[in-house]
């Protein structure tokens, strides 16, 4: 319970509109990140947007922590007829530096399954790691809502490194 002197944090809930800032932060921390967006962006429920954002955030954090200093990451959002697929891959060599206190992958699964989605995560055959999340979301909402999402995250391939 909070005491009378505690202040509640009133920061806005992050969503896919803030994804570019998240990628820029990862680059500023030294991680090379590419970003690809395909399909027609559309509005998702606020909680589903937060869940998708957190998948990217946690995946990039895990890459920085476990993939090695020379690792790079690729973030892909695919708007498909039945929903949104979020894929984050890295080319790193996973290290076992975890202290076991983290809940990243379990947290991703919990968030995504709350919205009827799925998460797959694991090493790639040629090295690196992949997180693949799918959130069901039929194409609904107004054109102006979709335009707002598109303005926040332009369609196409954007590459950058720190």
C-alpha positions, 0 to 999 in steps of 0.5 A, spaced: 500 500 500 502 507 498 503 512 504 500 519 503 507 521 500 507 516 495 506 519 488 503 514 482 506 514 476 502 517 471 506 516 464 502 514 458 502 507 456 507 505 451 504 502 444 506 501 437 506 509 436 512 509 441 516 503 437 521 508 434 523 511 440 524 504 443 529 502 437 532 509 438 534 507 445 536 500 443 541 503 438 543 509 443 545 503 447 550 500 442 545 495 439 544 495 431 537 494 430 533 494 423 526 495 423 521 492 418 513 494 417 509 490 412 501 490 411 496 496 413 497 498 420 491 498 424 489 500 431 489 495 436 486 495 443 490 499 448 492 493 452 494 489 445 498 495 443 502 495 450 503 487 449 506 488 442 511 493 445 513 489 451 515 483 446 519 488 442 522 491 449 523 485 452 526 481 446 531 487 445 533 487 452 535 480 452 539 481 446 543 486 449 544 481 455 545 475 452 547 475 445 554 478 446 557 485 444 557 484 437 550 482 436 545 485 432 537 485 432 531 485 427 524 487 429 519 486 424 511 488 425 507 484 420 499 486 419 496 480 416 488 479 415 487 476 422 492 480 426 499 482 428 505 478 428 511 481 432 518 478 430 524 479 433 531 476 431 538 476 433 544 474 430 548 473 437 551 467 441 547 466 447 550 466 453 548 463 460 549 469 464 542 469 467 541 469 474 534 466 474 531 472 477 528 474 470 521 473 468 521 476 460 519 470 456 514 468 461 511 475 462 511 476 454 507 469 454 502 472 459 501 478 456 500 476 449 495 470 451 491 475 455 489 477 448 488 471 445 495 470 442 501 466 441 508 466 443 514 462 440 521 463 442 527 459 442 534 459 438 535 459 431 538 453 427 544 457 424 545 461 431 541 467 434 535 467 437 527 469 435 521 471 439 515 470 434 508 473 437 501 473 434 496 477 436 489 476 433 486 482 430 481 482 425 481 489 420 476 493 424 476 501 426 476 507 422 481 509 416 483 515 421 485 511 426 489 506 421 492 513 419 494 515 426 498 508 427 501 509 420 504 516 421 507 513 428 510 507 424 511 508 417 511 502 412 517 500 409 524 498 411 528 502 416 535 501 418 540 504 423 545 502 427 548 506 434 
